[in-house]
Amino acid sequence: MFGPSTRDGGSASNIAFSNGLLDPWHGGGVLHNISHSLVAIIIPEGAHHIDLMFSHPLDPPSVIHARQMECSLIRQWVAQAQARSKGRKRRQPGWQLAPEGVAWS
């Protein structure tokens, strides 16, 4: 999702766009929420992908907060997907194993 023609999100959903403001490329990122499920997370004290690295005792507060937001959003999206799928009949696979002693031709 890059460029003005894709900034409206189209049919995309459940994306967290994290932007470390110390990253010189942050100006090309998504800096404002597009919808309730296309969320911009701004990390003032963060550089490129810092929120995806292992945590460290010296992580700035904005990095810690960004990770918490990302975890919260992902949990919410998974719970919503699980709620939608409850009650639906599970689809059977389009294939089956041959009965014992029988070979498919």
C-alpha positions, -999 to 999 in steps of 0.1 A, spaced: 0 0 0 21 29 -12 12 60 -32 -18 82 -33 -40 58 -53 -39 32 -25 -41 55 5 -79 49 9 -72 12 18 -94 -3 -9 -106 -37 4 -77 -41 28 -84 -46 65 -66 -55 97 -33 -38 91 -12 -19 116 12 6 98 40 14 123 61 44 116 92 53 135 97 90 132 135 86 133 133 66 101 140 90 72 114 70 51 85 76 75 72 104 53 63 78 27 44 57 53 8 57 64 7 84 91 -30 86 98 -57 59 104 -75 51 72 -103 32 90 -109 13 122 -90 -17 109 -62 2 90 -44 18 118 -13 41 118 10 37 148 34 65 152 66 59 172 83 93 179 114 77 194 116 48 170 136 39 139 129 15 111 112 -18 124 122 -11 160 88 -23 172 95 -57 155 127 -63 173 131 -81 207 123 -59 236 151 -43 256 152 -26 290 163 6 273 134 7 248 118 42 248 82 45 261 68 51 226 82 18 214 68 -1 244 34 16 238 35 7 200 41 -29 208 12 -30 232 -11 -14 207 0 -39 180 -6 -68 203 -40 -54 213 -51 -49 177 -40 -84 167 -58 -100 196 -89 -80 187 -87 -90 150 -82 -127 159 -112 -126 183 -134 -110 156 -124 -137 131 -130 -165 156 -165 -150 164 -174 -148 127 -163 -184 121 -182 -198 151 -213 -217 140 -201 -221 105 -198 -256 93 -162 -265 87 -156 -272 50 -144 -307 42 -112 -309 22 -117 -314 -15 -97 -347 -13 -98 -379 7 -76 -407 15 -81 -440 -4 -96 -467 18 -71 -492 30 -62 -517 3 -77 -496 -25 -56 -476 -49 -70 -446 -68 -65 -447 -105 
